[in-house]
Amino acid sequence: MNDKFDELAKNMAQSVTRRGALKKFGVGLAGIIFASLGLANGAKADPYSGPITCCVYACFGSGFGAVTKWVTHCVKDGSCPQRRSGCGLFGGYAVSDCSQCK
């Protein structure tokens, strides 16, 4: 265990040229800038401007015909398919983006 620590200390103590240090610093800084721009762009709203509908489906189990599971699905053309994953359409409601469909 001590040998690994000594090896790490030797590697960290190696001299680095000014040019090498500036290059690594520049690459790191550029990475931070690009990452922050990417995160900012990812937070923008969906550019889709048509009708968005949250479709609600009821899934029935065997036995007394009771609903065993509710499933929601977001569609961007405004029309809900009658069946999805073996479940029947219960209804739908308008939302401004798919993240509201829960």
C-alpha positions in Angstrom: 0.0 0.0 0.0 2.8 2.4 0.9 4.5 1.7 -2.5 1.3 2.9 -4.4 1.3 6.1 -2.4 4.9 6.7 -3.0 4.4 6.1 -6.7 1.5 8.5 -6.8 3.5 11.2 -5.0 6.4 10.8 -7.5 4.1 11.1 -10.4 2.5 14.2 -9.0 5.9 15.7 -8.2 7.2 15.4 -11.8 7.9 18.7 -13.4 5.5 20.1 -15.9 6.4 22.7 -18.5 4.6 26.0 -18.5 3.4 25.2 -22.0 2.0 21.8 -20.9 0.3 23.3 -17.9 -1.3 26.1 -19.9 -2.5 23.6 -22.5 -4.1 21.4 -19.9 -5.7 24.4 -18.2 -7.0 25.6 -21.6 -8.5 22.3 -22.4 -10.2 22.1 -19.0 -11.5 25.6 -19.3 -12.9 24.9 -22.8 -14.5 21.8 -21.5 -16.3 23.7 -18.8 -17.5 26.4 -21.2 -18.8 23.8 -23.7 -20.5 21.8 -21.0 -22.2 24.9 -19.6 -23.4 25.9 -23.1 -24.7 22.4 -23.7 -26.6 22.3 -20.4 -28.1 25.7 -21.1 -29.2 24.6 -24.6 -30.6 21.3 -23.2 -32.9 23.2 -20.8 -34.8 25.0 -23.6 -38.4 24.1 -24.2 -39.4 21.7 -27.0 -39.6 23.7 -30.2 -42.7 21.7 -31.3 -45.6 24.1 -31.5 -48.5 21.7 -32.4 -51.1 20.2 -30.1 -49.6 18.0 -27.4 -51.9 15.5 -25.7 -51.4 13.3 -22.7 -53.3 10.0 -23.3 -54.5 8.0 -20.4 -55.0 4.2 -20.8 -56.7 1.8 -18.4 -55.2 -1.7 -18.2 -57.5 -4.4 -16.9 -56.4 -7.6 -15.2 -58.0 -10.9 -15.1 -60.8 -11.6 -12.5 -63.4 -9.0 -11.7 -62.4 -6.6 -14.5 -60.9 -4.0 -12.2 -58.3 -1.6 -13.5 -54.9 -2.9 -12.5 -52.7 -0.2 -13.9 -53.0 3.3 -15.4 -50.6 4.2 -18.3 -50.0 7.6 -19.7 -48.5 8.4 -23.1 -47.6 11.7 -24.7 -48.5 12.3 -28.3 -47.5 15.4 -30.3 -50.1 15.2 -33.1 -53.1 15.6 -30.7 -54.7 12.2 -31.4 -54.5 9.3 -29.0 -54.4 5.7 -30.4 -57.4 3.6 -29.1 -55.1 0.9 -27.7 -51.6 0.9 -26.3 -49.7 -2.0 -24.8 -52.9 -4.0 -24.4 -54.7 -1.2 -22.6 -57.8 0.7 -23.6 -58.0 4.5 -24.1 -59.6 6.1 -21.1 -59.2 9.7 -22.2 -56.7 12.5 -22.9 -55.9 16.0 -21.8 -53.9 18.9 -23.4 -50.5 19.8 -22.0 -47.9 22.4 -22.9 -45.1 19.8 -23.0 -44.6 16.1 -22.5 -42.9 16.5 -19.1 -46.4 17.3 -17.7 -47.8 13.9 -18.8 -47.5 11.7 -15.7 
